[in-house]
Amino acid sequence: MRLLIAVSFLLCWLLAALFGSSFFGDANHINLELILKAPSLDAPLGYDELGRSVAARLIDGARVALLVSVITVFVSALFGSVVGLVSGYYGGWVDRIVSRIIDIVLAFPGILLAIALAAVLGPGIENLVIAISAVGWVGYARLARAQAMSLRSRDHVTAAIALGSGEGVILFRHVLPLMWIPLMVEASFGLASVIVAEAGLSFLGLGVQPPDASWGSMIREGSRFLLVSPHLAIFPGLAIMAVVLAANLLGDWLRDRLDVKRF
Amino acid sequence: MTDSLLSIHKLTTQIGRDDGAIIPVSSVSFDIHPGETFALLGESGCGKSMTALSVMRLLPPAGKITEGEIFLDGINLRDLPEVDMRAQRGGNIGMIFQEPMTSLNPVLTVAYQVGEAVKLHDEEHAGDIDARVLELLQQVGIPDPERRMSEYPHQLSGGMKQRVMIAMALAGRPKLLIADEPTTALDVTIQAQVLDLLRDLQKRTDMAILLITHDLGVVAETADRVGVMYAGEIIETAPVDTFFAEPQHPYSQRLFDALPSVERRNRPLTAIEGNVPSLAETFRGCRFRSRCDVAKEICATELPPWHGDQEHGYLCHLQQLRSESIEAPQEASISEQEPGKNVLRVEQMQLYFPIKKGLLRRTVGHVRAVDGIDLDISSGKTVALVGESGCGKTTVGKGILQLLRPTSGSVQLNGTELTKLKGENLRSLRAGMQMIFQDPASSMNPRMTVEAIVSEGLIAQKIGKDRSERLERVKAILDRVGLPERFMKRYPHEFSGGQRQRIAIARSLVLRPDLLVCDEPTSALDVSVQAQILNLLKEIQDEAKIAYLFITHNISVVSYLADEVAVMYLGRIVEQGDVDTVLGDPKHPYTQALLSAVPVADPQREREIIRLPGDMPSPANPPSGCHFHPRCPRATDICSQSWPELSKSGTHKVWCHLHG
């Protein structure tokens, strides 16, 4: 049941992001006659302060959210896992340096660091990805490091060394495959937090720039008309909530299903 | 005998829902009288622990008692409300577990934990708990109890922790003590202390003990009566003397036949083939039928009847007394004593682990895990390295294979010095030396198939030019270790412990090594399966003339398998020589104590246990002089001053001042 809700939400999101724009028209088309028009049967989500279709902008925002979250999770998971794997497996001074860096990054409030980075790099989707990844990889690195450390001393790794297997074989055949389940679980939770981070940065005006739509910037623009036309902020808010909830449910299900302790 | 303390009648326990439920205990009945020790003997998964948990009503959440009665002192425990049951647990029934390390709370002091039990179950002493705790700790023989009271579990050794557990169990002055494998996690010298203590306490308090164990030796030493469990049933009950003299059930008889011993050297052990049946199935015949070598047709179709009464009887269709014990025929011994060529030579190997402290990770000391040992093994020979946990025997094995690099000394394999080799040069030599681990489950990658596991070494050593050629070799070796070809596509978790150990052996042997380091290869296995693996190892050695370094704490396995023995204590070898000489005429006081502490599966045998005071000291700070002198019953002044010189008579080497 949990899984059904999660997967159907995420599928809707995916389909909307990939194919939605052809059904809902141009998100940047301005129609001054329709300014702040409340939802009706013709346009179920209404129009914004410039008379643009909220539905079309929501779809645009979905695409931005998908793009940013998938790329960011991929980049930070890949980078973090490799760093954590190497640091945990080899230990020694490499590990000590990596651990200190992880500690330092973790000591900053993540979103503040991302804000600072986004401000320095300037707005735009690419910089958004870089800023969130720069904060996000530490979670994966810490997890991968702990996993690698405990797997390194397992007998099957010792056995592989005794057989004469090379380090590449040991890392990628004997250590990595046993730690990707907890990393997957972490990544599915990461998806949710990246969407929130993207929305947050866009809300602050550091992400996607006008006139392009993103859920965060839609909420920011809508907040000015909250008392007159609450639908401007409510619908993107609901969209964020639905996707974040679905991603978390999926993560929960993965964690229970692929119980890490079972092998 | 109506005055039984605990009376269990037709107890049946189920785990899981009705469809696909497992029945770990089925129709088990027995009585225990006050002051008596009743042993439940059985291999893993036979339901002995579940029986004990049923008595305590501590079954796992999905488990329930479906049939039968449990009476303790006339109280029906099965119908008792939970509130009253709680007073029974820890009150009338005390329980101790296998792992004292996990049974104690690490963040509470000893005094607090024992005091809690006193508070709950001993109203008399509610006013002065500390005094009672002290009394209990004295009772279980903890030295310096005032100081120990304020300590935490991690400051105690394994044996001390088990004593604290016993003190807690005694707090309620129980009438029945349930001891679930109380000494399995302990070393033999500590085991002897704990078993002694239990016997002594029983004599003083007249409590009954339900002892759960898999070890025939422990049964012979401590029990008055024994019940043998197999696949959820009690298949034989007997007084201990009768049981050891004349076991009735074929399974009991085979258990004895499967024990390795000196007398069985040079012949295969009688292994019980196959595995215990799944407890999820419904049995229409005898549960042991598929593994029984004297089974008849009737055994498959009808449930076997119980011969005798509840105190003494067995469950079998056959009505014979002791059938001929099946000893495999002595093989034409091929041991023409041609001296084999030397495979391994270890000289003065030291392996220290640095202790690092502080911000700069400065080395402040060393753990001397291996402190200068010499070993020689020739092809086709087995050298056993014996010692208690923490003596450094596993580190020796890993140091020889260069899995841990020795700090100094020399290790030569077929004349090639290994300690200086690095990278590719070392890697290509690894085919010649292989290792088998204690726990076959963790020694294999759970995400690789059997084929991938066994062929990994071939790929690493670039043996075989393509996959099909490697596949041929994998098939051949699997066949050799007794596994069918169809297992190749399966994963390790689909196999039983014994089968997994066969896979691990195949993985090592496929490289045709000259040296095989076996690190406790059978200690995670049941007796019947252990016999299969020992047979296999012996056959393979005869065929391929592999040199074995057999690391173990199990003396009977040593006497069965080894040609030579080296006894280790705290990183050093204290005695070394022919297996018959060392085991038959031990010279070093430590070897003598170690051998005397091993429980023997023969209740008639009177033996004098040499008790060693205290525990093994830390290898980070070994005692001066002879490392053994603080525990040695015969130590003199010189022992604390210098490490003894080697004294040699023939091949028998002893490092002891008494033999200088």
Interface residues (C-beta under 8 A of the other chain):
Chain A: R96 R154 D155 H156 T158 A159 A160 I161 A162 L163 G164 S165 G166 V169 R173 H174 P177 L178 F263
Chain B: R361 K398 L401 L403 R427 S428 R430 A431 M433 Q434 M435 F437 D439 S442 S443 M444 N445 P446 R447 M448 E456 G457 I459 A460 Q461 H493 A504 R507 L511
